């Protein structure tokens, strides 16, 4: 049996929203419900806390000046697969970083299995696919229990490859390209000689608004970047009742997709407040209550179209969150291979997003918080400076994507 030194986790996530093509239904059956037990409900809250921790780390060291997009579900799923082979202090450190301390492997694996089974079928007009794979260097043997667990719970395909053959890189990248509908064409550049395993998760999401933005109303307007400079970009416009998010020093809005199973929530700090005030609001607030739409009012909304890619190696962020041992020679992944001598070389994350006018029918229109003795006040909301957004599943509040728009005209944001 080979004794080799490195294991790489490749993580790919893609959010595709309102791309200009026909909608595709997953099937003709009635959408399922995402019913979670007590432990699974707690895991949603823990996942969301990890999301905010990771997002805050990704924006540190001056990186908040660029666009950012993370899929925490993709990150946690890929690392959870890896941690099925983690032992003792290494497993504890990963659970610390992911906020899953005290949750058994069986409970965690069952939770991700349920997400894999149920999330894609919640909305028949929303495309959501979650795919996992393991790519093993030929001659390197995985523990049978490790392979079995990731096959059964994570539906992971496992394939042996000759890593010395250049075609192996192409084979891995072709899988990623296919699972992300061509939006992430590659995750592996070159395969190092000491690499023995890639674990890759790919997420693809596509949905349409409950009510379309009229393309005829889209116009050029100024967007003010964090450095005070302005750029001209396309703003979509719609006047209708929206669910408003309230917070100290920020304003926000919820934009539902199709039948409301998923939504985009945008949060923009008020004048004089930093973008981190939006993150602090998410930490401090009861998210279920804050996003429940208890305050609905008519809004003249101006929202920028944007499209960008994002790429980041998350080693530093994850180390700062507590799992640094996993990236060192002190790591214990003997659950992957009993010979050990394995560590995580890199956690790479790539993502893509596009937001434009397309959508379907709106939710019920009511005015909330306006005196019955006067007409509703028409509030104007213009997202014309950096704002945070997140995509979440509405019944549980599980965050699938979180991002920052600092410049809607930038095609590519590099997270380092």
C-alpha positions as a Markdown table, in Angstrom:
| # | Residue | x | y | z |
|---|---|---|---|---|
| 1 | Unk | 0.0 | 0.0 | 0.0 |
| 2 | Unk | 1.3 | 3.4 | -0.9 |
| 3 | Unk | 2.3 | 5.9 | 1.8 |
| 4 | Unk | 1.7 | 9.3 | 0.3 |
| 5 | Unk | 1.4 | 12.7 | 1.9 |
| 6 | Unk | -1.4 | 14.9 | 0.6 |
| 7 | Unk | -5.1 | 15.0 | 0.2 |
| 8 | Unk | -6.9 | 17.8 | -1.6 |
| 9 | Unk | -10.5 | 18.8 | -1.2 |
| 10 | Unk | -11.8 | 20.5 | -4.4 |
| 11 | Unk | -15.0 | 22.4 | -3.8 |
| 12 | Unk | -17.1 | 23.8 | -6.5 |
| 13 | Unk | -20.2 | 25.8 | -6.1 |
| 14 | Unk | -22.3 | 27.6 | -8.6 |
| 15 | Unk | -25.4 | 29.8 | -8.2 |
| 16 | Unk | -27.2 | 30.4 | -11.5 |
| 17 | Unk | -30.2 | 32.6 | -11.3 |
| 18 | Unk | -32.5 | 33.9 | -14.0 |
| 19 | Unk | -30.3 | 33.0 | -16.9 |
| 20 | Unk | -32.1 | 33.8 | -20.2 |
| 21 | Unk | -33.4 | 30.5 | -21.3 |
| 22 | Unk | -36.5 | 28.4 | -20.9 |
| 23 | Unk | -37.4 | 27.0 | -17.5 |
| 24 | Unk | -36.9 | 23.3 | -16.9 |
| 25 | Unk | -39.1 | 21.3 | -14.5 |
| 26 | Unk | -37.5 | 18.6 | -12.5 |
| 27 | Unk | -40.6 | 16.4 | -12.6 |
| 28 | Unk | -44.4 | 16.5 | -12.6 |
| 29 | Unk | -44.8 | 15.4 | -9.0 |
| 30 | Unk | -46.0 | 17.5 | -6.1 |
| 31 | Unk | -43.0 | 19.2 | -4.5 |
| 32 | Unk | -41.8 | 17.6 | -1.3 |
| 33 | Unk | -41.4 | 19.3 | 2.1 |
| 34 | Unk | -38.1 | 19.7 | 3.9 |
| 35 | Unk | -39.1 | 18.2 | 7.2 |
| 36 | Unk | -36.2 | 18.2 | 9.7 |
| 37 | Unk | -36.0 | 16.6 | 13.1 |
| 38 | Unk | -34.7 | 18.4 | 16.2 |
| 39 | Unk | -31.0 | 17.7 | 15.6 |
| 40 | Unk | -31.3 | 18.6 | 11.9 |
| 41 | Unk | -33.1 | 21.9 | 12.8 |
| 42 | Unk | -30.2 | 22.7 | 15.1 |
| 43 | Unk | -27.7 | 21.8 | 12.3 |
| 44 | Unk | -29.4 | 24.4 | 10.0 |
| 45 | Unk | -28.7 | 27.1 | 12.7 |
| 46 | Unk | -25.1 | 25.8 | 13.1 |
| 47 | Unk | -24.6 | 25.8 | 9.3 |
| 48 | Unk | -25.8 | 29.3 | 9.1 |
| 49 | Unk | -23.5 | 30.4 | 11.9 |
| 50 | Unk | -20.6 | 28.8 | 10.0 |
| 51 | Unk | -21.7 | 30.6 | 6.9 |
| 52 | Unk | -21.4 | 34.0 | 8.6 |
| 53 | Unk | -18.1 | 33.1 | 10.2 |
| 54 | Unk | -16.6 | 32.0 | 6.9 |
| 55 | Unk | -18.1 | 35.0 | 5.0 |
| 56 | Unk | -16.6 | 37.4 | 7.6 |
| 57 | Unk | -13.2 | 35.7 | 7.3 |
| 58 | Unk | -13.4 | 35.9 | 3.5 |
| 59 | Unk | -14.1 | 39.7 | 3.7 |
| 60 | Unk | -11.2 | 40.3 | 6.1 |
| 61 | Unk | -7.8 | 41.8 | 5.2 |
| 62 | Unk | -9.3 | 44.3 | 2.8 |
| 63 | Unk | -11.0 | 41.8 | 0.5 |
| 64 | Unk | -14.4 | 43.5 | 1.0 |
| 65 | Unk | -13.5 | 45.8 | -1.9 |
| 66 | Unk | -14.3 | 43.1 | -4.4 |
| 67 | Unk | -17.2 | 40.9 | -5.2 |
| 68 | Unk | -17.5 | 37.7 | -3.2 |
| 69 | Unk | -19.7 | 34.6 | -3.5 |
| 70 | Unk | -19.6 | 31.5 | -1.3 |
| 71 | Unk | -21.7 | 28.4 | -1.2 |
| 72 | Unk | -21.4 | 27.3 | 2.5 |
| 73 | Unk | -23.4 | 24.2 | 1.7 |
| 74 | Unk | -20.8 | 23.2 | -0.8 |
| 75 | Unk | -18.0 | 23.9 | 1.6 |
| 76 | Unk | -19.5 | 22.0 | 4.5 |
| 77 | Unk | -20.6 | 19.0 | 2.5 |
| 78 | Unk | -17.1 | 18.5 | 1.0 |
| 79 | Unk | -15.4 | 18.9 | 4.3 |
| 80 | Unk | -17.9 | 16.6 | 6.0 |
| 81 | Unk | -17.2 | 13.9 | 3.5 |
| 82 | Unk | -13.5 | 14.3 | 4.3 |
| 83 | Unk | -14.1 | 14.3 | 8.0 |
| 84 | Unk | -15.6 | 10.8 | 7.7 |
| 85 | Unk | -11.9 | 9.9 | 7.7 |
| 86 | Unk | -10.8 | 12.3 | 10.3 |
| 87 | Unk | -9.7 | 11.0 | 13.7 |
| 88 | Unk | -9.5 | 12.3 | 17.3 |
| 89 | Unk | -8.0 | 15.9 | 17.4 |
| 90 | Unk | -8.3 | 16.3 | 13.7 |
| 91 | Unk | -12.0 | 15.4 | 13.7 |
| 92 | Unk | -12.6 | 17.6 | 16.7 |
| 93 | Unk | -10.9 | 20.6 | 15.1 |
| 94 | Unk | -13.0 | 20.3 | 11.9 |
| 95 | Unk | -16.2 | 20.0 | 14.0 |
| 96 | Unk | -15.1 | 23.1 | 15.8 |
| 97 | Unk | -14.7 | 25.0 | 12.6 |
| 98 | Unk | -17.9 | 23.7 | 11.1 |
| 99 | Unk | -19.9 | 24.3 | 14.3 |
| 100 | Unk | -20.8 | 20.7 | 14.5 |
| 101 | Unk | -19.2 | 19.8 | 17.8 |
| 102 | Unk | -21.4 | 17.4 | 19.8 |
| 103 | Unk | -23.1 | 16.0 | 16.7 |
| 104 | Unk | -22.3 | 12.4 | 15.9 |
| 105 | Unk | -21.0 | 11.3 | 12.5 |
| 106 | Unk | -24.2 | 9.3 | 11.9 |
| 107 | Unk | -26.4 | 12.4 | 12.7 |
| 108 | Unk | -24.3 | 14.6 | 10.4 |
| 109 | Unk | -24.3 | 12.2 | 7.5 |
| 110 | Unk | -28.0 | 11.6 | 7.8 |
| 111 | Unk | -28.6 | 15.4 | 7.7 |
| 112 | Unk | -26.6 | 15.9 | 4.5 |
| 113 | Unk | -28.2 | 12.8 | 3.0 |
| 114 | Unk | -31.7 | 14.4 | 3.6 |
| 115 | Unk | -30.5 | 17.7 | 2.0 |
| 116 | Unk | -29.3 | 15.8 | -1.0 |
| 117 | Unk | -32.6 | 13.9 | -1.2 |
| 118 | Unk | -35.1 | 16.7 | -0.5 |
| 119 | Unk | -33.6 | 20.1 | -1.5 |
| 120 | Unk | -33.7 | 19.5 | -5.3 |
| 121 | Unk | -37.4 | 18.6 | -5.3 |
| 122 | Unk | -38.8 | 21.5 | -3.2 |
| 123 | Unk | -39.8 | 23.6 | -6.2 |
| 124 | Unk | -40.7 | 21.9 | -9.5 |
| 125 | Unk | -39.7 | 25.1 | -11.5 |
| 126 | Unk | -36.3 | 25.5 | -9.7 |
| 127 | Unk | -33.3 | 23.5 | -10.9 |
| 128 | Unk | -31.1 | 22.6 | -7.9 |
| 129 | Unk | -28.6 | 19.8 | -8.2 |
| 130 | Unk | -25.9 | 18.7 | -5.7 |
| 131 | Unk | -23.2 | 16.3 | -6.8 |
| 132 | Unk | -20.3 | 14.7 | -5.0 |
| 133 | Unk | -17.3 | 12.7 | -6.3 |
| 134 | Unk | -14.0 | 11.2 | -5.0 |
| 135 | Unk | -11.1 | 10.9 | -7.4 |
| 136 | Unk | -8.4 | 8.5 | -6.1 |
| 137 | Unk | -4.8 | 8.0 | -7.3 |
| 138 | Unk | -4.4 | 4.5 | -8.7 |
| 139 | Unk | -2.7 | 2.3 | -6.2 |
| 140 | Unk | -3.9 | 4.3 | -3.2 |
| 141 | Unk | -6.5 | 2.3 | -1.2 |
| 142 | Unk | -9.4 | 4.0 | 0.6 |
| 143 | Unk | -10.7 | 2.5 | 3.8 |
| 144 | Unk | -13.8 | 0.4 | 2.8 |
| 145 | Unk | -15.8 | 2.1 | 5.6 |
| 146 | Unk | -14.8 | 5.6 | 4.3 |
| 147 | Unk | -15.8 | 4.7 | 0.8 |
| 148 | Unk | -19.1 | 3.1 | 1.8 |
| 149 | Unk | -20.1 | 6.0 | 4.0 |
| 150 | Unk | -19.5 | 8.6 | 1.3 |
| 151 | Unk | -21.3 | 6.5 | -1.3 |
| 152 | Unk | -24.4 | 5.8 | 0.9 |
| 153 | Unk | -24.9 | 9.2 | 2.5 |
| 154 | Unk | -23.4 | 11.6 | 0.0 |
| 155 | Unk | -24.1 | 9.7 | -3.2 |
| 156 | Unk | -20.5 | 10.2 | -4.1 |
| 157 | Unk | -19.1 | 8.6 | -7.2 |
| 158 | Unk | -15.6 | 7.1 | -6.7 |
| 159 | Unk | -13.2 | 6.7 | -9.5 |
| 160 | Unk | -9.5 | 5.6 | -9.7 |
| 161 | Unk | -7.3 | 7.5 | -12.0 |
| 162 | Unk | -3.6 | 7.5 | -13.1 |
| 163 | Unk | -2.7 | 10.9 | -11.7 |
| 164 | Unk | 0.6 | 10.9 | -13.7 |
| 165 | Unk | -1.5 | 10.9 | -16.9 |
| 166 | Unk | -2.5 | 14.4 | -18.0 |
| 167 | Unk | -5.9 | 13.1 | -19.1 |
| 168 | Unk | -6.8 | 12.5 | -15.4 |
| 169 | Unk | -7.0 | 16.3 | -14.8 |
| 170 | Unk | -9.2 | 16.6 | -17.9 |
| 171 | Unk | -11.4 | 13.8 | -16.6 |
| 172 | Unk | -12.0 | 15.5 | -13.2 |
| 173 | Unk | -12.5 | 19.0 | -14.8 |
| 174 | Unk | -15.0 | 17.5 | -17.3 |
| 175 | Unk | -17.1 | 16.2 | -14.4 |
| 176 | Unk | -17.1 | 19.6 | -12.8 |
| 177 | Unk | -17.9 | 21.3 | -16.1 |
| 178 | Unk | -20.9 | 18.9 | -16.6 |
| 179 | Unk | -22.3 | 19.2 | -13.1 |
| 180 | Unk | -22.2 | 23.0 | -13.2 |
| 181 | Unk | -23.7 | 23.4 | -16.7 |
| 182 | Unk | -20.4 | 24.8 | -18.1 |
| 183 | Unk | -20.1 | 27.6 | -15.6 |
| 184 | Unk | -17.1 | 26.2 | -13.7 |
| 185 | Unk | -15.0 | 24.6 | -16.5 |
| 186 | Unk | -12.2 | 23.5 | -14.2 |
| 187 | Unk | -11.2 | 23.1 | -10.6 |
| 188 | Unk | -7.9 | 21.3 | -11.0 |
| 189 | Unk | -5.0 | 23.0 | -12.7 |
| 190 | Unk | -2.2 | 20.4 | -12.3 |
| 191 | Unk | -2.1 | 17.3 | -10.2 |
| 192 | Unk | 1.0 | 17.4 | -7.8 |
| 193 | Unk | 3.0 | 14.2 | -7.5 |
| 194 | Unk | 2.1 | 13.8 | -3.9 |
| 195 | Unk | -1.7 | 14.2 | -4.4 |
| 196 | Unk | -3.7 | 11.0 | -3.7 |
| 197 | Unk | -7.3 | 12.1 | -3.4 |
| 198 | Unk | -9.7 | 14.8 | -4.5 |
| 199 | Unk | -13.1 | 15.2 | -2.9 |
| 200 | Unk | -15.3 | 17.5 | -5.0 |
| 201 | Unk | -18.8 | 18.9 | -4.4 |
| 202 | Unk | -20.7 | 20.8 | -7.1 |
| 203 | Unk | -23.9 | 22.8 | -6.7 |
| 204 | Unk | -26.0 | 24.2 | -9.5 |
| 205 | Unk | -29.0 | 26.4 | -8.9 |
| 206 | Unk | -31.4 | 28.1 | -11.4 |
| 207 | Unk | -34.7 | 29.7 | -10.7 |
| 208 | Unk | -36.9 | 32.6 | -11.8 |
| 209 | Unk | -38.5 | 35.5 | -9.9 |
| 210 | Unk | -42.1 | 35.3 | -8.8 |
| 211 | Unk | -42.6 | 38.4 | -10.9 |
| 212 | Unk | -40.4 | 39.4 | -13.7 |
| 213 | Unk | -38.7 | 42.7 | -13.9 |
| 214 | Unk | -39.8 | 44.5 | -17.1 |
| 215 | Unk | -36.8 | 44.8 | -19.4 |
| 216 | Unk | -38.2 | 48.0 | -20.8 |
| 217 | Unk | -37.8 | 49.6 | -17.3 |
| 218 | Unk | -34.1 | 48.7 | -17.0 |
| 219 | Unk | -31.9 | 51.8 | -17.2 |
| 220 | Unk | -28.3 | 53.0 | -16.7 |
| 221 | Unk | -27.7 | 54.5 | -13.2 |
| 222 | Unk | -24.7 | 55.2 | -11.0 |
| 223 | Unk | -23.5 | 52.6 | -8.5 |
| 224 | Unk | -21.3 | 54.0 | -5.8 |
| 225 | Unk | -18.4 | 51.6 | -4.9 |
| 226 | Unk | -16.8 | 51.3 | -1.4 |
| 227 | Unk | -14.0 | 53.7 | -2.4 |
| 228 | Unk | -16.5 | 56.4 | -3.3 |
| 229 | Unk | -16.0 | 56.1 | -7.1 |
| 230 | Unk | -19.1 | 55.5 | -9.2 |
| 231 | Unk | -19.7 | 53.3 | -12.2 |
| 232 | Unk | -22.6 | 53.2 | -14.6 |
| 233 | Unk | -24.5 | 49.9 | -14.6 |
| 234 | Unk | -28.0 | 48.5 | -15.5 |
| 235 | Unk | -30.6 | 48.8 | -12.8 |
| 236 | Unk | -33.8 | 46.8 | -13.0 |
| 237 | Unk | -36.9 | 48.5 | -11.7 |
| 238 | Unk | -40.3 | 47.4 | -10.3 |
| 239 | Unk | -43.0 | 49.0 | -8.2 |
| 240 | Unk | -44.9 | 46.5 | -6.0 |
| 241 | Unk | -45.3 | 45.4 | -2.4 |
| 242 | Unk | -42.2 | 43.7 | -1.1 |
| 243 | Unk | -41.3 | 42.1 | 2.3 |
| 244 | Unk | -38.9 | 44.6 | 4.0 |
| 245 | Unk | -36.1 | 43.6 | 6.3 |
| 246 | Unk | -35.5 | 46.0 | 9.2 |
| 247 | Unk | -32.3 | 46.4 | 11.0 |
| 248 | Unk | -30.3 | 49.1 | 12.9 |
| 249 | Unk | -28.4 | 51.0 | 10.4 |
| 250 | Unk | -29.4 | 49.0 | 7.3 |
| 251 | Unk | -32.3 | 48.3 | 5.0 |
| 252 | Unk | -33.1 | 45.2 | 3.2 |
| 253 | Unk | -35.6 | 43.4 | 0.9 |
| 254 | Unk | -36.7 | 39.9 | 0.1 |
| 255 | Unk | -37.1 | 38.8 | -3.5 |
| 256 | Unk | -38.9 | 35.4 | -3.8 |
| 257 | Unk | -38.2 | 32.9 | -6.5 |
| 258 | Unk | -41.1 | 31.1 | -8.3 |
| 259 | Unk | -43.4 | 29.7 | -5.5 |
| 260 | Unk | -41.5 | 31.2 | -2.6 |
| 261 | Unk | -39.6 | 28.0 | -1.6 |
| 262 | Unk | -36.3 | 29.9 | -2.1 |
| 263 | Unk | -35.6 | 33.7 | -1.9 |
| 264 | Unk | -32.8 | 36.2 | -2.4 |
| 265 | Unk | -32.4 | 38.7 | 0.5 |
| 266 | Unk | -30.4 | 41.8 | 0.0 |
| 267 | Unk | -29.1 | 43.9 | 2.8 |
| 268 | Unk | -27.5 | 47.4 | 2.3 |
| 269 | Unk | -26.0 | 49.5 | 5.1 |
| 270 | Unk | -27.2 | 53.0 | 5.6 |
| 271 | Unk | -24.9 | 56.0 | 5.1 |
| 272 | Unk | -21.9 | 55.9 | 7.4 |
| 273 | Unk | -22.2 | 52.2 | 8.2 |
| 274 | Unk | -19.8 | 49.6 | 6.9 |
| 275 | Unk | -20.7 | 46.5 | 5.1 |
| 276 | Unk | -19.9 | 44.5 | 8.2 |
| 277 | Unk | -23.0 | 46.0 | 9.9 |
| 278 | Unk | -25.1 | 43.7 | 7.6 |
| 279 | Unk | -23.2 | 40.7 | 8.8 |
| 280 | Unk | -23.5 | 41.8 | 12.4 |
| 281 | Unk | -27.3 | 42.1 | 11.9 |
| 282 | Unk | -27.4 | 38.5 | 10.7 |
| 283 | Unk | -25.4 | 37.4 | 13.7 |
| 284 | Unk | -27.5 | 39.3 | 16.2 |
| 285 | Unk | -31.0 | 38.9 | 14.8 |
| 286 | Unk | -33.5 | 36.1 | 14.9 |
| 287 | Unk | -33.2 | 35.4 | 11.1 |
| 288 | Unk | -36.5 | 33.5 | 10.9 |
| 289 | Unk | -38.4 | 36.5 | 12.4 |
| 290 | Unk | -36.3 | 39.1 | 10.5 |
| 291 | Unk | -37.0 | 37.5 | 7.1 |
| 292 | Unk | -40.6 | 36.4 | 7.7 |
| 293 | Unk | -42.0 | 39.4 | 5.8 |
| 294 | Unk | -44.0 | 40.8 | 8.7 |
| 295 | Unk | -43.4 | 44.3 | 7.3 |
| 296 | Unk | -44.7 | 44.4 | 3.7 |
| 297 | Unk | -44.9 | 47.7 | 1.9 |
| 298 | Unk | -45.1 | 49.1 | -1.6 |
| 299 | Unk | -41.6 | 49.9 | -2.9 |
| 300 | Unk | -40.1 | 51.5 | -6.0 |
| 301 | Unk | -37.2 | 49.1 | -6.2 |
| 302 | Unk | -34.0 | 49.7 | -8.2 |
| 303 | Unk | -31.8 | 46.6 | -8.2 |
| 304 | Unk | -28.6 | 46.2 | -10.2 |
| 305 | Unk | -28.1 | 43.4 | -12.7 |
| 306 | Unk | -24.8 | 41.6 | -12.0 |
| 307 | Unk | -22.8 | 38.7 | -13.2 |
| 308 | Unk | -19.4 | 37.6 | -11.8 |
| 309 | Unk | -17.2 | 34.7 | -11.0 |
| 310 | Unk | -15.4 | 34.2 | -7.7 |
| 311 | Unk | -12.4 | 32.0 | -6.7 |
| 312 | Unk | -10.7 | 31.5 | -3.4 |
| 313 | Unk | -8.5 | 29.0 | -1.6 |
| 314 | Unk | -10.1 | 28.8 | 1.9 |
| 315 | Unk | -7.2 | 27.3 | 3.9 |
| 316 | Unk | -6.5 | 30.5 | 5.8 |
| 317 | Unk | -10.2 | 31.2 | 6.6 |
| 318 | Unk | -10.8 | 27.6 | 7.8 |
| 319 | Unk | -7.6 | 27.6 | 9.8 |
| 320 | Unk | -8.7 | 30.8 | 11.5 |
| 321 | Unk | -12.0 | 29.1 | 12.3 |
| 322 | Unk | -10.2 | 26.3 | 14.2 |
| 323 | Unk | -9.3 | 23.5 | 11.8 |
| 324 | Unk | -5.7 | 24.5 | 11.2 |
| 325 | Unk | -4.4 | 21.0 | 12.3 |
| 326 | Unk | -6.0 | 19.5 | 9.2 |
| 327 | Unk | -3.6 | 21.4 | 7.0 |
| 328 | Unk | -0.5 | 20.3 | 8.8 |
| 329 | Unk | 1.5 | 17.1 | 9.2 |
| 330 | Unk | -0.2 | 16.6 | 12.6 |
| 331 | Unk | -3.4 | 15.8 | 10.8 |
| 332 | Unk | -4.9 | 12.3 | 11.5 |
| 333 | Unk | -6.9 | 11.0 | 8.5 |
| 334 | Unk | -6.3 | 7.3 | 9.2 |
| 335 | Unk | -10.1 | 6.8 | 8.7 |
| 336 | Unk | -9.3 | 7.5 | 5.0 |
| 337 | Unk | -6.4 | 5.2 | 4.9 |
| 338 | Unk | -5.0 | 3.4 | 7.9 |
| 339 | Unk | -1.4 | 4.2 | 6.9 |
| 340 | Unk | -2.1 | 7.8 | 7.7 |
| 341 | Unk | 0.4 | 10.5 | 6.6 |
| 342 | Unk | -2.4 | 12.5 | 5.1 |
| 343 | Unk | -3.3 | 16.2 | 5.3 |
| 344 | Unk | -5.6 | 18.7 | 3.5 |
| 345 | Unk | -3.5 | 20.5 | 0.9 |
| 346 | Unk | -6.1 | 23.0 | -0.2 |
| 347 | Unk | -9.8 | 23.8 | 0.0 |
| 348 | Unk | -10.5 | 25.6 | -3.3 |
| 349 | Unk | -13.8 | 27.3 | -3.9 |
| 350 | Unk | -15.2 | 28.6 | -7.2 |
| 351 | Unk | -18.5 | 30.1 | -7.9 |
| 352 | Unk | -20.6 | 32.0 | -10.5 |
| 353 | Unk | -23.7 | 34.2 | -10.3 |
| 354 | Unk | -25.9 | 36.1 | -12.8 |
| 355 | Unk | -28.9 | 38.2 | -11.8 |
| 356 | Unk | -31.2 | 39.7 | -14.4 |
| 357 | Unk | -34.9 | 40.5 | -15.1 |
| 358 | Unk | -36.5 | 37.1 | -15.6 |
| 359 | Unk | -39.2 | 35.8 | -13.3 |
| 360 | Unk | -42.8 | 34.7 | -12.8 |
| 361 | Unk | -45.9 | 35.8 | -10.9 |
| 362 | Unk | -45.7 | 38.0 | -7.8 |
| 363 | Unk | -46.8 | 37.1 | -4.3 |
| 364 | Unk | -50.0 | 38.6 | -2.8 |
| 365 | Unk | -49.8 | 42.4 | -2.7 |
| 366 | Unk | -50.7 | 44.1 | 0.6 |
| 367 | Unk | -49.5 | 47.2 | 2.4 |
| 368 | Unk | -48.3 | 46.7 | 6.0 |
| 369 | Unk | -47.6 | 49.4 | 8.5 |
| 370 | Unk | -49.5 | 52.1 | 6.6 |
| 371 | Unk | -52.4 | 54.0 | 8.2 |
| 372 | Unk | -55.9 | 52.9 | 7.0 |
| 373 | Unk | -56.8 | 56.6 | 6.7 |
| 374 | Unk | -54.3 | 57.3 | 3.9 |
| 375 | Unk | -52.9 | 55.8 | 0.7 |
| 376 | Unk | -49.8 | 53.6 | 1.2 |
| 377 | Unk | -46.5 | 55.6 | 1.1 |
| 378 | Unk | -44.4 | 54.7 | -1.9 |
| 379 | Unk | -41.0 | 54.0 | -0.5 |
| 380 | Unk | -38.0 | 54.1 | -2.8 |
| 381 | Unk | -35.2 | 51.6 | -2.4 |
| 382 | Unk | -32.1 | 51.9 | -4.6 |
| 383 | Unk | -29.3 | 49.3 | -4.1 |
| 384 | Unk | -26.7 | 51.7 | -5.5 |
| 385 | Unk | -23.8 | 50.9 | -3.2 |
| 386 | Unk | -22.2 | 47.7 | -1.9 |
| 387 | Unk | -24.7 | 45.2 | -0.4 |
| 388 | Unk | -24.7 | 41.8 | 1.0 |
| 389 | Unk | -27.1 | 39.1 | -0.4 |
| 390 | Unk | -27.9 | 35.5 | 0.5 |
| 391 | Unk | -30.0 | 32.8 | -1.1 |
| 392 | Unk | -31.9 | 30.6 | 1.4 |
| 393 | Unk | -34.5 | 27.9 | 1.6 |
| 394 | Unk | -37.5 | 29.5 | 3.3 |
| 395 | Unk | -39.0 | 26.8 | 5.4 |
| 396 | Unk | -35.8 | 26.1 | 7.4 |
| 397 | Unk | -33.8 | 29.3 | 6.7 |
| 398 | Unk | -30.8 | 27.2 | 5.4 |
| 399 | Unk | -28.4 | 29.5 | 3.6 |
| 400 | Unk | -27.3 | 28.1 | 0.3 |
| 401 | Unk | -25.2 | 31.1 | -1.0 |
| 402 | Unk | -24.0 | 34.3 | 0.5 |
| 403 | Unk | -22.3 | 37.1 | -1.3 |
| 404 | Unk | -21.2 | 40.7 | -1.6 |
| 405 | Unk | -21.7 | 43.0 | -4.6 |
| 406 | Unk | -19.1 | 45.7 | -4.5 |
| 407 | Unk | -19.1 | 46.4 | -8.2 |
| 408 | Unk | -21.9 | 45.0 | -10.4 |
| 409 | Unk | -19.9 | 45.8 | -13.5 |
| 410 | Unk | -17.0 | 43.5 | -12.6 |
| 411 | Unk | -17.1 | 40.2 | -14.4 |
| 412 | Unk | -14.6 | 38.4 | -12.2 |
| 413 | Unk | -13.9 | 38.8 | -8.5 |
| 414 | Unk | -10.7 | 37.1 | -7.2 |
| 415 | Unk | -10.7 | 36.2 | -3.5 |
| 416 | Unk | -7.1 | 35.3 | -3.5 |
